[in-house]
Each structure stands twice: as structure tokens, then as C-alpha cells.
Amino acid sequence: MTTGEAHGSARLWWLPLAAGLLPAAGAIVAFNLAVAQGQFPSCNPLLDGCVSISRAGRHDLPNIVFRALLLPGATLQAIVWLLAGRWLCRLGAPRDRLLRLLPWVGVTAALFLVLYGTFLGTEGPGYQWLRRYGVVVYFGFTCIAMLIVGGAVQRLTAATGRLRHAATLLYLLVAALPLLGLANSTSPLVLQSEAAQDAFGNVTEWWGALVFTVFFVALAALWRRTRFAMSLTTDSR
């Protein structure tokens, strides 16, 4: 944006809404298409862990649909993280080191999601590396970005009394992610068979993706509630 003549403002709450729902829709549609094609039996992946998100969207039409929704969703997530710091500052949060770091963390997460989606369905050890580390970096850096936003909202609540319920919800979502990771890493101590461990890992992957979706939807509700908008201007000089 530049200073000059304003041409109205645009509400931005739909950005985090689309950023969260597009990848989720891609995974759900790809899963159902793969079941319809007979790639694996019908099941509830959130409970049964019958298939990973990657496998659901790895081949044929499910792969095309999954990537068609995942990649623009990743782009929107990058935009959301770029704008989240400005939103928090408008609410009164100080532009501290964490908020300055937020865009870099968020964009890195989104780039690795693009990397993962771009190479989903390709074969070979290179793909295995890209898929593994793409998912790990995306999940890890998105969790850090969520923690930064949740912490800033919590501090705003303590200072102003606003957004109290929202701050609690965001922190619960952030706390859920390391708990899922801890459960996944300790599952071999309880589950003896490799098949059971794989199924539990799939369950935690689906639930982690669900947490991300709920976080972006909650962020959309907050942006709408606080009337977060930006004005488009042209230079009048």
C-alpha cells in the first residue's frame, strides 16, 4: 500500500477462513474419491487411522483435486501470516521481536506446504525426503506461528480484558499439537504391532490437520469481530 487517495477498504476475515478450509476440503474430497475408486476401503480416518492424508491424495484424480485445493490454500496461509502481525498491532499489541519474526515463520511453513503438495504423488527417495520434511517443517513452523499469535492475543486480553474466550480457545488449540506429537512419539511403548503404530500415526496426522483448520477458522472469526480491514490507495503525488 502507498499513501494517497483511498479507494475504500476490504474486510479480510475471509482470508484465514479460505486458508483453513481449502486444504481441509482437498483432503476430504481426495479421501472420498480414493474410496470411490477402490484405492482403500471406506473408514473414518480420524478414528481408525486407516490411511494417511498423503496416501488419500497420492494417485490419479484424488491427487489432482487435493493439490488444486492445497496449493492455493498454502498461498493464502502465507498471506494470513504476513497480515496477522499488523492485525495484532492494530489491536494494541507491541511490535516486539516475536511479532517481527511471525511473517518469516509463517511464510516458511507455507512454503514447505507448497513443497509437499507440489511433489505429492511422485516416486523415489527424493519424494520421500520432500514429503517427510515438508510435513515436519510445515507442522512445526505453523505450530510456532500459532503460538506467537495465541500469546499476543493472551497478552492483549490481560491488558485490556478483550477477546478473553478467543485467547483461551487459541491456547487450547496450540496446546493440542504438542500433545498429539507426544502421543505419537510414545505410542510404540503401548502399541506393539507396526500396523497399530502406523494407524495411530495416521490418526494424529488427521487430528493435527483438523487443529490447524479450526485455528484458521477461529482467526477468521476474530478478524471479522474486530473488523480488520485494509484500504487500497494510490499515490496522489
N, C-alpha and C positions, 0 to 999 in steps of 0.2 A: 504494500500500500504506500501511497505517497500523500503528502499534504496537498490540499487544494479543494476543489469543489466536490462536495459529497453527492453521491448518486443513490442514496438510500442505504439501508442496512439489511443484511441477510442473517436470519436466525440459523444457528449452526448445530442445533441439537440432533438433526438427522444424520450428521456425520458419524458420531460414535454409534448410533443405532445401526446404520448400514455396515459400519466396520465390524460390529459384533455379529450381526445376523447373516451376512453374506457367507463367511466361512462355515458357519453352523449349517446354513441351508445347503451349501455344497456337500458337506459330509453326509447329511441326512438323505439328500436326493441320490448321491452316489451310492450310498449303502442300499437303498431300496431298489435302485436299478440293478445293482450287482446281484441282489437276491432274486430279482425277477429273471435275470439271465442265468440263474443257476450256479453262480460262482461259489456260493456257500449257502447253507440253509438259513431260513429266517430265524431270527432270535432278537433278544434285547441286549445290545452291546453294553448298555450302562449297567446291566446286572449280570449277564452271562459272560461277558468278555470273549465272545465267540470270534471276534475279528477286530483287528486294529483299524484306526482311521485310515492309515496308509493303504492297507490291503483293500479296504472298501472302495477306494478311488484309484486303484492302480492300473486297471486294464480297460480298454475299449471305451464305450460311451460313458460309463461312470467316471473314467479318468478325465475325459473331455469336459464333462459338466462340473466336476469337482474343481478343476483348475480354472475354468471360466468364472467361477464364483469366488474361489480362494484368492486369486491374484489381485483383482480389484479390491477385495476386502483388505488384503495386506497393504495396498497403497493407501486406502482410507485410514487404516490404523496408524500409518506413519504420519499422515496429516493431523490426526487427532492428537498424537503425542506432541507434535510441533505446536499445536494450539493450546494444549492443556495448561502449560505454564502461564500463558497470557490470561487464560480464564481465571486461574488461581490468583494471579496478581491483581486482576480487576476486583476480586472479592476481598482483597486486602492482605493476601499472603506476601511476605517479603521475598524479593527475588534473591534467595540465598544460593549457596553452591549446589544444593540438590535440585532446585528448580532450573538452574542453568545446565545441569547435567541431564535433566529429563529428556529433552529432544534427542540428544545423542543416544541415550539408552533405548528410547522408543523406536527411533529410526533404525538402529542396529537390529532390534528384534524384528521389525517389519521386513528388512532386507533379507534376513535369514528365512523368514516365512516365504518370501518370493523365491529364494534359492531352493527351498524344499519343494514348493509347488511346481517350479519350472522343470525339475528333474524327476518328479514323481512319475513312475512308470517305466523309466529307463532301467537297463540292466547293467550288471558288472559291479566290481568293487568300488569304483568311483561313485556310483549312485548310492551304494550302501553307506559310504562315508558322508556324502552330502545329506542323505536322509537323516542319518543318525545325529550329526552335529547341527544340521539345520533345525531339527526339532528341539534339541537340547538348548541351543543358544536362544531360539525363539521363546521357549517356555521360560528359561532363566531370566532373560532380559525383560520380557513382558512382566514377569513377577516383580522385578526391581522397579520398573516404571509404575506398576500398580501400587507398590509400597510407598514410593515418593508421593504420588497423588493422594493416597489414603492418609499418609502422615500430614501432609499440608492441610487437608480438609479437617483432620482431627485438631490441629493447632488452631485453625480458624474457629472451630467450634468452641474450643477452650477460651479463646479471646473474645468472641462475640456472642456465643450462645446459639449461633445459626447452624443449620444443617446437622443437628445432633444425630438424628436417626440415620442420615446418609453416611456420616462418618463411621458409625457402628457397623453398618452393612458393608462398607468398603473394607474395613479392617477384618471382618469375618471372612470375606472373600479372599483377601490376601493371606490370612492365616490358613485357609483351607489348602492352599497349594503346597506349602512345605509339609503339611500333614499327609497329603497324598503321596508326595515324594518319599517321606519317611516310611509310610506303609508299604510302598512299592519296594523300597530297598531292603526292608526287613522281612518281606513275605517269604523268602527261602527258608527262614528259620521256622516257619509254621507250615508252609506248603511243601510237601515232599516231592511231588512229581513235577517234571518240567512243564507238562501241559497245564497244570493248575497255576504254576507261576506265570506262564505266558498269558493265560486268561485273566489273571489278576492284574498283570501289567496293562493289558488292553482296557480293563475296567477303569484303572486310574487315569489312563490317557483320555478316555472319553469324558470322565468327570472333570479332569483338568481343563479340557476344551470347553466344557459347559460353564465352568467358573469364569473363564475369560469372556464368554458370551454374556453372562449375567453382569459382569463388571462393566462392559461397554454399554449395555442397556441401562444400567444404573447411572452411568456417566451421562448418557443422553438425557435421562430424566432430570439430572441436576442442571445440565446446560439449559434445558427448557425452563425449569423452575426459576433459575437465576437470570433468564432472558439474555443469555450470552449471544452476542451478535457482532458482526464486523461490518464496517462501512466501506464501500468501494468508492475511491476518489480518483480524480485525475489532476495532474499538476496544472495549476492555473497560471504559472509563470509564462 
